[in-house]
Amino acid sequence: MAVVESPCTKVCAIEPMSGLCFGCGRTLTEIEHWLVFTAGERAEVMAKLPLRMAGLRRPDTDRFG
């Protein structure tokens, strides 16, 4: 079985407004189907992630420190 490149950072939490994972920027559907996506489908998702992550609102961490 071939190794599947994944953007997962093991920070699995979904931002409610966008529906994107705070750790990797994927949607729940993309996360769920990642292992059955073709290499081309994975590449399409990977190409979208930098822009998604740049616009993703991070949780307020000041309240924890």
N, CA, C, O and CB atoms as a CASP TS submission, in Angstrom:
PFRMAT TS
TARGET T0000
AUTHOR 0000-0000-0000
METHOD Language model
MODEL 1
PARENT N/A
ATOM      1  N   MET     1       0.833  -1.177   0.000  1.00  0.00           N
ATOM      2  CA  MET     1       0.000   0.000   0.000  1.00  0.00           C
ATOM      3  C   MET     1       0.885   1.250   0.000  1.00  0.00           C
ATOM      4  O   MET     1       1.819   1.350   0.795  1.00  0.00           O
ATOM      5  CB  MET     1      -0.951  -0.007   1.213  1.00  0.00           C
ATOM      6  N   ALA     2       0.594   2.187  -0.878  1.00  0.00           N
ATOM      7  CA  ALA     2       1.389   3.400  -1.005  1.00  0.00           C
ATOM      8  C   ALA     2       1.105   4.356   0.144  1.00  0.00           C
ATOM      9  O   ALA     2      -0.003   4.399   0.678  1.00  0.00           O
ATOM     10  CB  ALA     2       1.110   4.083  -2.342  1.00  0.00           C
ATOM     11  N   VAL     3       2.124   5.121   0.515  1.00  0.00           N
ATOM     12  CA  VAL     3       1.962   6.134   1.552  1.00  0.00           C
ATOM     13  C   VAL     3       1.167   7.289   0.961  1.00  0.00           C
ATOM     14  O   VAL     3       1.450   7.753  -0.143  1.00  0.00           O
ATOM     15  CB  VAL     3       3.346   6.622   2.100  1.00  0.00           C
ATOM     16  N   VAL     4       0.181   7.742   1.699  1.00  0.00           N
ATOM     17  CA  VAL     4      -0.674   8.832   1.254  1.00  0.00           C
ATOM     18  C   VAL     4      -0.233  10.110   1.949  1.00  0.00           C
ATOM     19  O   VAL     4      -0.270  10.201   3.176  1.00  0.00           O
ATOM     20  CB  VAL     4      -2.170   8.528   1.541  1.00  0.00           C
ATOM     21  N   GLU     5       0.186  11.102   1.159  1.00  0.00           N
ATOM     22  CA  GLU     5       0.562  12.387   1.733  1.00  0.00           C
ATOM     23  C   GLU     5      -0.673  13.013   2.362  1.00  0.00           C
ATOM     24  O   GLU     5      -1.740  13.050   1.750  1.00  0.00           O
ATOM     25  CB  GLU     5       1.182  13.329   0.656  1.00  0.00           C
ATOM     26  N   SER     6      -0.527  13.498   3.570  1.00  0.00           N
ATOM     27  CA  SER     6      -1.648  14.095   4.273  1.00  0.00           C
ATOM     28  C   SER     6      -1.209  15.394   4.936  1.00  0.00           C
ATOM     29  O   SER     6      -0.104  15.473   5.472  1.00  0.00           O
ATOM     30  CB  SER     6      -2.221  13.119   5.315  1.00  0.00           C
ATOM     31  N   PRO     7      -2.058  16.405   4.905  1.00  0.00           N
ATOM     32  CA  PRO     7      -1.728  17.665   5.571  1.00  0.00           C
ATOM     33  C   PRO     7      -2.050  17.644   7.065  1.00  0.00           C
ATOM     34  O   PRO     7      -1.875  18.657   7.743  1.00  0.00           O
ATOM     35  CB  PRO     7      -2.471  18.805   4.909  1.00  0.00           C
ATOM     36  N   CYS     8      -2.512  16.524   7.585  1.00  0.00           N
ATOM     37  CA  CYS     8      -2.933  16.427   8.981  1.00  0.00           C
ATOM     38  C   CYS     8      -1.799  16.817   9.919  1.00  0.00           C
ATOM     39  O   CYS     8      -0.663  16.368   9.764  1.00  0.00           O
ATOM     40  CB  CYS     8      -3.415  15.007   9.298  1.00  0.00           C
ATOM     41  N   THR     9      -2.128  17.665  10.900  1.00  0.00           N
ATOM     42  CA  THR     9      -1.160  18.095  11.902  1.00  0.00           C
ATOM     43  C   THR     9      -1.524  17.574  13.289  1.00  0.00           C
ATOM     44  O   THR     9      -0.908  17.954  14.284  1.00  0.00           O
ATOM     45  CB  THR     9      -1.065  19.616  11.924  1.00  0.00           C
ATOM     46  N   LYS    10      -2.524  16.707  13.345  1.00  0.00           N
ATOM     47  CA  LYS    10      -3.016  16.132  14.605  1.00  0.00           C
ATOM     48  C   LYS    10      -3.650  17.189  15.514  1.00  0.00           C
ATOM     49  O   LYS    10      -3.717  17.011  16.730  1.00  0.00           O
ATOM     50  CB  LYS    10      -1.872  15.440  15.343  1.00  0.00           C
ATOM     51  N   VAL    11      -4.111  18.283  14.917  1.00  0.00           N
ATOM     52  CA  VAL    11      -4.879  19.314  15.619  1.00  0.00           C
ATOM     53  C   VAL    11      -6.262  19.273  14.983  1.00  0.00           C
ATOM     54  O   VAL    11      -6.556  20.032  14.059  1.00  0.00           O
ATOM     55  CB  VAL    11      -4.201  20.773  15.513  1.00  0.00           C
ATOM     56  N   CYS    12      -7.094  18.393  15.478  1.00  0.00           N
ATOM     57  CA  CYS    12      -8.380  18.124  14.838  1.00  0.00           C
ATOM     58  C   CYS    12      -9.509  18.851  15.559  1.00  0.00           C
ATOM     59  O   CYS    12     -10.058  18.365  16.549  1.00  0.00           O
ATOM     60  CB  CYS    12      -8.658  16.616  14.806  1.00  0.00           C
ATOM     61  N   ALA    13      -9.835  20.020  15.039  1.00  0.00           N
ATOM     62  CA  ALA    13     -10.937  20.811  15.566  1.00  0.00           C
ATOM     63  C   ALA    13     -11.510  21.612  14.405  1.00  0.00           C
ATOM     64  O   ALA    13     -10.767  22.229  13.641  1.00  0.00           O
ATOM     65  CB  ALA    13     -10.472  21.749  16.742  1.00  0.00           C
ATOM     66  N   ILE    14     -12.817  21.600  14.277  1.00  0.00           N
ATOM     67  CA  ILE    14     -13.468  22.264  13.156  1.00  0.00           C
ATOM     68  C   ILE    14     -13.936  23.657  13.558  1.00  0.00           C
ATOM     69  O   ILE    14     -14.606  23.828  14.577  1.00  0.00           O
ATOM     70  CB  ILE    14     -14.650  21.429  12.651  1.00  0.00           C
ATOM     71  N   GLU    15     -13.578  24.648  12.750  1.00  0.00           N
ATOM     72  CA  GLU    15     -14.025  26.018  12.942  1.00  0.00           C
ATOM     73  C   GLU    15     -15.477  26.068  12.478  1.00  0.00           C
ATOM     74  O   GLU    15     -15.745  25.778  11.312  1.00  0.00           O
ATOM     75  CB  GLU    15     -13.117  27.053  12.156  1.00  0.00           C
ATOM     76  N   PRO    16     -16.421  26.423  13.346  1.00  0.00           N
ATOM     77  CA  PRO    16     -17.839  26.289  13.017  1.00  0.00           C
ATOM     78  C   PRO    16     -18.336  27.147  11.852  1.00  0.00           C
ATOM     79  O   PRO    16     -19.221  26.715  11.113  1.00  0.00           O
ATOM     80  CB  PRO    16     -18.631  26.617  14.208  1.00  0.00           C
ATOM     81  N   MET    17     -17.800  28.326  11.675  1.00  0.00           N
ATOM     82  CA  MET    17     -18.298  29.204  10.610  1.00  0.00           C
ATOM     83  C   MET    17     -17.890  28.711   9.221  1.00  0.00           C
ATOM     84  O   MET    17     -18.701  28.724   8.294  1.00  0.00           O
ATOM     85  CB  MET    17     -17.785  30.624  10.821  1.00  0.00           C
ATOM     86  N   SER    18     -16.653  28.284   9.079  1.00  0.00           N
ATOM     87  CA  SER    18     -16.157  27.858   7.765  1.00  0.00           C
ATOM     88  C   SER    18     -16.298  26.361   7.537  1.00  0.00           C
ATOM     89  O   SER    18     -16.372  25.916   6.392  1.00  0.00           O
ATOM     90  CB  SER    18     -14.710  28.252   7.610  1.00  0.00           C
ATOM     91  N   GLY    19     -16.337  25.575   8.614  1.00  0.00           N
ATOM     92  CA  GLY    19     -16.370  24.129   8.488  1.00  0.00           C
ATOM     93  C   GLY    19     -15.007  23.533   8.170  1.00  0.00           C
ATOM     94  O   GLY    19     -14.912  22.385   7.737  1.00  0.00           O
ATOM     95  N   LEU    20     -13.946  24.316   8.385  1.00  0.00           N
ATOM     96  CA  LEU    20     -12.588  23.848   8.094  1.00  0.00           C
ATOM     97  C   LEU    20     -11.866  23.454   9.374  1.00  0.00           C
ATOM     98  O   LEU    20     -12.101  24.024  10.440  1.00  0.00           O
ATOM     99  CB  LEU    20     -11.792  24.931   7.351  1.00  0.00           C
ATOM    100  N   CYS    21     -10.987  22.475   9.250  1.00  0.00           N
ATOM    101  CA  CYS    21     -10.174  22.043  10.382  1.00  0.00           C
ATOM    102  C   CYS    21      -9.123  23.106  10.687  1.00  0.00           C
ATOM    103  O   CYS    21      -8.449  23.596   9.781  1.00  0.00           O
ATOM    104  CB  CYS    21      -9.502  20.674  10.090  1.00  0.00           C
ATOM    105  N   PHE    22      -8.981  23.465  11.979  1.00  0.00           N
ATOM    106  CA  PHE    22      -7.967  24.436  12.389  1.00  0.00           C
ATOM    107  C   PHE    22      -6.558  23.932  12.093  1.00  0.00           C
ATOM    108  O   PHE    22      -5.664  24.732  11.816  1.00  0.00           O
ATOM    109  CB  PHE    22      -8.105  24.748  13.877  1.00  0.00           C
ATOM    110  N   GLY    23      -6.348  22.626  12.146  1.00  0.00           N
ATOM    111  CA  GLY    23      -5.007  22.069  11.954  1.00  0.00           C
ATOM    112  C   GLY    23      -4.564  21.962  10.518  1.00  0.00           C
ATOM    113  O   GLY    23      -3.413  22.262  10.200  1.00  0.00           O
ATOM    114  N   CYS    24      -5.465  21.536   9.635  1.00  0.00           N
ATOM    115  CA  CYS    24      -5.041  21.270   8.255  1.00  0.00           C
ATOM    116  C   CYS    24      -5.800  22.051   7.189  1.00  0.00           C
ATOM    117  O   CYS    24      -5.339  22.137   6.051  1.00  0.00           O
ATOM    118  CB  CYS    24      -5.184  19.823   7.973  1.00  0.00           C
ATOM    119  N   GLY    25      -6.942  22.617   7.529  1.00  0.00           N
ATOM    120  CA  GLY    25      -7.696  23.400   6.558  1.00  0.00           C
ATOM    121  C   GLY    25      -8.659  22.605   5.692  1.00  0.00           C
ATOM    122  O   GLY    25      -9.307  23.165   4.807  1.00  0.00           O
ATOM    123  N   ARG    26      -8.757  21.295   5.941  1.00  0.00           N
ATOM    124  CA  ARG    26      -9.684  20.491   5.143  1.00  0.00           C
ATOM    125  C   ARG    26     -11.084  20.508   5.741  1.00  0.00           C
ATOM    126  O   ARG    26     -11.269  20.791   6.924  1.00  0.00           O
ATOM    127  CB  ARG    26      -9.181  19.050   5.032  1.00  0.00           C
ATOM    128  N   THR    27     -12.068  20.198   4.894  1.00  0.00           N
ATOM    129  CA  THR    27     -13.434  20.024   5.361  1.00  0.00           C
ATOM    130  C   THR    27     -13.577  18.620   5.950  1.00  0.00           C
ATOM    131  O   THR    27     -12.725  17.757   5.735  1.00  0.00           O
ATOM    132  CB  THR    27     -14.454  20.253   4.204  1.00  0.00           C
ATOM    133  N   LEU    28     -14.653  18.403   6.689  1.00  0.00           N
ATOM    134  CA  LEU    28     -14.898  17.057   7.214  1.00  0.00           C
ATOM    135  C   LEU    28     -15.025  16.033   6.096  1.00  0.00           C
ATOM    136  O   LEU    28     -14.543  14.908   6.227  1.00  0.00           O
ATOM    137  CB  LEU    28     -16.159  17.045   8.069  1.00  0.00           C
ATOM    138  N   THR    29     -15.665  16.411   5.004  1.00  0.00           N
ATOM    139  CA  THR    29     -15.810  15.494   3.862  1.00  0.00           C
ATOM    140  C   THR    29     -14.448  15.136   3.283  1.00  0.00           C
ATOM    141  O   THR    29     -14.194  13.972   2.975  1.00  0.00           O
ATOM    142  CB  THR    29     -16.700  16.122   2.768  1.00  0.00           C
ATOM    143  N   GLU    30     -13.566  16.131   3.132  1.00  0.00           N
ATOM    144  CA  GLU    30     -12.226  15.857   2.602  1.00  0.00           C
ATOM    145  C   GLU    30     -11.436  14.968   3.546  1.00  0.00           C
ATOM    146  O   GLU    30     -10.725  14.067   3.101  1.00  0.00           O
ATOM    147  CB  GLU    30     -11.467  17.163   2.358  1.00  0.00           C
ATOM    148  N   ILE    31     -11.553  15.212   4.846  1.00  0.00           N
ATOM    149  CA  ILE    31     -10.863  14.369   5.822  1.00  0.00           C
ATOM    150  C   ILE    31     -11.389  12.936   5.746  1.00  0.00           C
ATOM    151  O   ILE    31     -10.616  11.978   5.723  1.00  0.00           O
ATOM    152  CB  ILE    31     -11.038  14.934   7.253  1.00  0.00           C
ATOM    153  N   GLU    32     -12.700  12.807   5.709  1.00  0.00           N
ATOM    154  CA  GLU    32     -13.331  11.487   5.665  1.00  0.00           C
ATOM    155  C   GLU    32     -12.934  10.681   4.435  1.00  0.00           C
ATOM    156  O   GLU    32     -12.723   9.472   4.530  1.00  0.00           O
ATOM    157  CB  GLU    32     -14.831  11.635   5.703  1.00  0.00           C
ATOM    158  N   HIS    33     -12.830  11.335   3.282  1.00  0.00           N
ATOM    159  CA  HIS    33     -12.570  10.637   2.024  1.00  0.00           C
ATOM    160  C   HIS    33     -11.099  10.619   1.609  1.00  0.00           C
ATOM    161  O   HIS    33     -10.770  10.097   0.544  1.00  0.00           O
ATOM    162  CB  HIS    33     -13.373  11.265   0.938  1.00  0.00           C
ATOM    163  N   TRP    34     -10.220  11.175   2.425  1.00  0.00           N
ATOM    164  CA  TRP    34      -8.815  11.343   2.039  1.00  0.00           C
ATOM    165  C   TRP    34      -8.182  10.047   1.535  1.00  0.00           C
ATOM    166  O   TRP    34      -7.491  10.057   0.516  1.00  0.00           O
ATOM    167  CB  TRP    34      -8.018  11.870   3.216  1.00  0.00           C
ATOM    168  N   LEU    35      -8.401   8.960   2.215  1.00  0.00           N
ATOM    169  CA  LEU    35      -7.742   7.704   1.829  1.00  0.00           C
ATOM    170  C   LEU    35      -8.278   7.103   0.532  1.00  0.00           C
ATOM    171  O   LEU    35      -7.612   6.267  -0.078  1.00  0.00           O
ATOM    172  CB  LEU    35      -7.891   6.697   2.934  1.00  0.00           C
ATOM    173  N   VAL    36      -9.462   7.513   0.106  1.00  0.00           N
ATOM    174  CA  VAL    36      -9.996   6.975  -1.150  1.00  0.00           C
ATOM    175  C   VAL    36      -9.865   7.962  -2.309  1.00  0.00           C
ATOM    176  O   VAL    36     -10.151   7.618  -3.455  1.00  0.00           O
ATOM    177  CB  VAL    36     -11.456   6.592  -0.972  1.00  0.00           C
ATOM    178  N   PHE    37      -9.430   9.198  -2.007  1.00  0.00           N
ATOM    179  CA  PHE    37      -9.178  10.156  -3.088  1.00  0.00           C
ATOM    180  C   PHE    37      -8.035   9.655  -3.957  1.00  0.00           C
ATOM    181  O   PHE    37      -7.120   8.980  -3.483  1.00  0.00           O
ATOM    182  CB  PHE    37      -8.851  11.565  -2.520  1.00  0.00           C
ATOM    183  N   THR    38      -8.106   9.996  -5.228  1.00  0.00           N
ATOM    184  CA  THR    38      -6.983   9.713  -6.129  1.00  0.00           C
ATOM    185  C   THR    38      -5.867  10.714  -5.824  1.00  0.00           C
ATOM    186  O   THR    38      -6.083  11.694  -5.111  1.00  0.00           O
ATOM    187  CB  THR    38      -7.425   9.797  -7.645  1.00  0.00           C
ATOM    188  N   ALA    39      -4.697  10.465  -6.360  1.00  0.00           N
ATOM    189  CA  ALA    39      -3.580  11.394  -6.177  1.00  0.00           C
ATOM    190  C   ALA    39      -3.945  12.776  -6.713  1.00  0.00           C
ATOM    191  O   ALA    39      -3.562  13.789  -6.127  1.00  0.00           O
ATOM    192  CB  ALA    39      -2.311  10.865  -6.879  1.00  0.00           C
ATOM    193  N   GLY    40      -4.669  12.824  -7.804  1.00  0.00           N
ATOM    194  CA  GLY    40      -5.096  14.095  -8.377  1.00  0.00           C
ATOM    195  C   GLY    40      -6.067  14.844  -7.475  1.00  0.00           C
ATOM    196  O   GLY    40      -5.979  16.063  -7.329  1.00  0.00           O
ATOM    197  N   GLU    41      -6.985  14.112  -6.879  1.00  0.00           N
ATOM    198  CA  GLU    41      -7.948  14.735  -5.963  1.00  0.00           C
ATOM    199  C   GLU    41      -7.238  15.274  -4.718  1.00  0.00           C
ATOM    200  O   GLU    41      -7.555  16.361  -4.234  1.00  0.00           O
ATOM    201  CB  GLU    41      -9.043  13.721  -5.557  1.00  0.00           C
ATOM    202  N   ARG    42      -6.282  14.505  -4.211  1.00  0.00           N
ATOM    203  CA  ARG    42      -5.517  14.971  -3.052  1.00  0.00           C
ATOM    204  C   ARG    42      -4.713  16.217  -3.413  1.00  0.00           C
ATOM    205  O   ARG    42      -4.622  17.151  -2.617  1.00  0.00           O
ATOM    206  CB  ARG    42      -4.579  13.858  -2.534  1.00  0.00           C
ATOM    207  N   ALA    43      -4.130  16.232  -4.611  1.00  0.00           N
ATOM    208  CA  ALA    43      -3.347  17.395  -5.054  1.00  0.00           C
ATOM    209  C   ALA    43      -4.236  18.636  -5.170  1.00  0.00           C
ATOM    210  O   ALA    43      -3.800  19.738  -4.837  1.00  0.00           O
ATOM    211  CB  ALA    43      -2.664  17.102  -6.410  1.00  0.00           C
ATOM    212  N   GLU    44      -5.467  18.471  -5.635  1.00  0.00           N
ATOM    213  CA  GLU    44      -6.402  19.601  -5.739  1.00  0.00           C
ATOM    214  C   GLU    44      -6.688  20.186  -4.353  1.00  0.00           C
ATOM    215  O   GLU    44      -6.679  21.403  -4.168  1.00  0.00           O
ATOM    216  CB  GLU    44      -7.727  19.154  -6.417  1.00  0.00           C
ATOM    217  N   VAL    45      -6.939  19.311  -3.394  1.00  0.00           N
ATOM    218  CA  VAL    45      -7.210  19.776  -2.038  1.00  0.00           C
ATOM    219  C   VAL    45      -5.968  20.463  -1.470  1.00  0.00           C
ATOM    220  O   VAL    45      -6.068  21.544  -0.890  1.00  0.00           O
ATOM    221  CB  VAL    45      -7.646  18.598  -1.129  1.00  0.00           C
ATOM    222  N   MET    46      -4.814  19.847  -1.633  1.00  0.00           N
ATOM    223  CA  MET    46      -3.566  20.406  -1.101  1.00  0.00           C
ATOM    224  C   MET    46      -3.312  21.803  -1.658  1.00  0.00           C
ATOM    225  O   MET    46      -2.817  22.671  -0.939  1.00  0.00           O
ATOM    226  CB  MET    46      -2.380  19.484  -1.431  1.00  0.00           C
ATOM    227  N   ALA    47      -3.642  22.031  -2.926  1.00  0.00           N
ATOM    228  CA  ALA    47      -3.421  23.330  -3.557  1.00  0.00           C
ATOM    229  C   ALA    47      -4.298  24.421  -2.938  1.00  0.00           C
ATOM    230  O   ALA    47      -3.919  25.592  -2.948  1.00  0.00           O
ATOM    231  CB  ALA    47      -3.692  23.235  -5.055  1.00  0.00           C
ATOM    232  N   LYS    48      -5.451  24.056  -2.406  1.00  0.00           N
ATOM    233  CA  LYS    48      -6.382  25.016  -1.804  1.00  0.00           C
ATOM    234  C   LYS    48      -6.022  25.366  -0.358  1.00  0.00           C
ATOM    235  O   LYS    48      -6.454  26.402   0.148  1.00  0.00           O
ATOM    236  CB  LYS    48      -7.791  24.461  -1.852  1.00  0.00           C
ATOM    237  N   LEU    49      -5.251  24.532   0.300  1.00  0.00           N
ATOM    238  CA  LEU    49      -5.035  24.676   1.738  1.00  0.00           C
ATOM    239  C   LEU    49      -4.316  25.961   2.163  1.00  0.00           C
ATOM    240  O   LEU    49      -4.724  26.560   3.158  1.00  0.00           O
ATOM    241  CB  LEU    49      -4.261  23.515   2.224  1.00  0.00           C
ATOM    242  N   PRO    50      -3.276  26.415   1.471  1.00  0.00           N
ATOM    243  CA  PRO    50      -2.623  27.646   1.941  1.00  0.00           C
ATOM    244  C   PRO    50      -3.578  28.838   2.028  1.00  0.00           C
ATOM    245  O   PRO    50      -3.540  29.584   3.007  1.00  0.00           O
ATOM    246  CB  PRO    50      -1.472  27.996   1.022  1.00  0.00           C
ATOM    247  N   LEU    51      -4.415  29.023   1.039  1.00  0.00           N
ATOM    248  CA  LEU    51      -5.367  30.133   1.061  1.00  0.00           C
ATOM    249  C   LEU    51      -6.404  29.937   2.162  1.00  0.00           C
ATOM    250  O   LEU    51      -6.762  30.882   2.864  1.00  0.00           O
ATOM    251  CB  LEU    51      -6.062  30.271  -0.302  1.00  0.00           C
ATOM    252  N   ARG    52      -6.878  28.711   2.305  1.00  0.00           N
ATOM    253  CA  ARG    52      -7.846  28.415   3.365  1.00  0.00           C
ATOM    254  C   ARG    52      -7.255  28.716   4.736  1.00  0.00           C
ATOM    255  O   ARG    52      -7.896  29.356   5.569  1.00  0.00           O
ATOM    256  CB  ARG    52      -8.293  26.946   3.293  1.00  0.00           C
ATOM    257  N   MET    53      -6.032  28.251   4.965  1.00  0.00           N
ATOM    258  CA  MET    53      -5.405  28.425   6.271  1.00  0.00           C
ATOM    259  C   MET    53      -5.129  29.904   6.562  1.00  0.00           C
ATOM    260  O   MET    53      -5.216  30.334   7.712  1.00  0.00           O
ATOM    261  CB  MET    53      -4.102  27.620   6.343  1.00  0.00           C
ATOM    262  N   ALA    54      -4.799  30.676   5.538  1.00  0.00           N
ATOM    263  CA  ALA    54      -4.536  32.102   5.719  1.00  0.00           C
ATOM    264  C   ALA    54      -5.794  32.837   6.179  1.00  0.00           C
ATOM    265  O   ALA    54      -5.705  33.809   6.928  1.00  0.00           O
ATOM    266  CB  ALA    54      -4.011  32.718   4.416  1.00  0.00           C
ATOM    267  N   GLY    55      -6.959  32.379   5.736  1.00  0.00           N
ATOM    268  CA  GLY    55      -8.202  33.040   6.094  1.00  0.00           C
ATOM    269  C   GLY    55      -8.915  32.448   7.286  1.00  0.00           C
ATOM    270  O   GLY    55      -9.961  32.952   7.695  1.00  0.00           O
ATOM    271  N   LEU    56      -8.371  31.389   7.851  1.00  0.00           N
ATOM    272  CA  LEU    56      -9.023  30.696   8.958  1.00  0.00           C
ATOM    273  C   LEU    56      -8.815  31.450  10.259  1.00  0.00           C
ATOM    274  O   LEU    56      -7.684  31.777  10.620  1.00  0.00           O
ATOM    275  CB  LEU    56      -8.492  29.266   9.087  1.00  0.00           C
ATOM    276  N   ARG    57      -9.888  31.724  10.952  1.00  0.00           N
ATOM    277  CA  ARG    57      -9.817  32.406  12.246  1.00  0.00           C
ATOM    278  C   ARG    57      -9.398  31.413  13.308  1.00  0.00           C
ATOM    279  O   ARG    57     -10.061  30.396  13.512  1.00  0.00           O
ATOM    280  CB  ARG    57     -11.174  33.059  12.614  1.00  0.00           C
ATOM    281  N   ARG    58      -8.320  31.697  13.973  1.00  0.00           N
ATOM    282  CA  ARG    58      -7.809  30.834  15.041  1.00  0.00           C
ATOM    283  C   ARG    58      -8.535  31.116  16.353  1.00  0.00           C
ATOM    284  O   ARG    58      -8.965  32.243  16.598  1.00  0.00           O
ATOM    285  CB  ARG    58      -6.290  31.034  15.220  1.00  0.00           C
ATOM    286  N   PRO    59      -8.671  30.101  17.188  1.00  0.00           N
ATOM    287  CA  PRO    59      -9.280  30.329  18.504  1.00  0.00           C
ATOM    288  C   PRO    59      -8.435  31.320  19.312  1.00  0.00           C
ATOM    289  O   PRO    59      -7.220  31.392  19.132  1.00  0.00           O
ATOM    290  CB  PRO    59      -9.431  28.988  19.280  1.00  0.00           C
ATOM    291  N   ASP    60      -9.064  32.063  20.178  1.00  0.00           N
ATOM    292  CA  ASP    60      -8.362  33.019  21.031  1.00  0.00           C
ATOM    293  C   ASP    60      -7.583  32.257  22.096  1.00  0.00           C
ATOM    294  O   ASP    60      -8.163  31.725  23.042  1.00  0.00           O
ATOM    295  CB  ASP    60      -9.357  34.023  21.685  1.00  0.00           C
ATOM    296  N   THR    61      -6.267  32.212  21.933  1.00  0.00           N
ATOM    297  CA  THR    61      -5.446  31.457  22.883  1.00  0.00           C
ATOM    298  C   THR    61      -5.047  32.290  24.087  1.00  0.00           C
ATOM    299  O   THR    61      -4.555  31.741  25.073  1.00  0.00           O
ATOM    300  CB  THR    61      -4.204  30.932  22.197  1.00  0.00           C
ATOM    301  N   ASP    62      -5.249  33.629  24.033  1.00  0.00           N
ATOM    302  CA  ASP    62      -4.887  34.488  25.160  1.00  0.00           C
ATOM    303  C   ASP    62      -5.667  34.129  26.412  1.00  0.00           C
ATOM    304  O   ASP    62      -5.156  34.281  27.522  1.00  0.00           O
ATOM    305  CB  ASP    62      -5.122  35.948  24.809  1.00  0.00           C
ATOM    306  N   ARG    63      -6.880  33.661  26.256  1.00  0.00           N
ATOM    307  CA  ARG    63      -7.685  33.371  27.433  1.00  0.00           C
ATOM    308  C   ARG    63      -7.199  32.147  28.184  1.00  0.00           C
ATOM    309  O   ARG    63      -7.615  31.906  29.317  1.00  0.00           O
ATOM    310  CB  ARG    63      -9.118  33.181  27.038  1.00  0.00           C
ATOM    311  N   PHE    64      -6.310  31.360  27.555  1.00  0.00           N
ATOM    312  CA  PHE    64      -5.780  30.174  28.218  1.00  0.00           C
ATOM    313  C   PHE    64      -4.438  30.445  28.890  1.00  0.00           C
ATOM    314  O   PHE    64      -3.968  29.621  29.674  1.00  0.00           O
ATOM    315  CB  PHE    64      -5.634  29.042  27.219  1.00  0.00           C
ATOM    316  N   GLY    65      -3.824  31.567  28.600  1.00  0.00           N
ATOM    317  CA  GLY    65      -2.470  31.811  29.110  1.00  0.00           C
ATOM    318  C   GLY    65      -2.463  32.838  30.110  1.00  0.00           C
ATOM    319  O   GLY    65      -1.406  33.170  30.646  1.00  0.00           O
TER
END
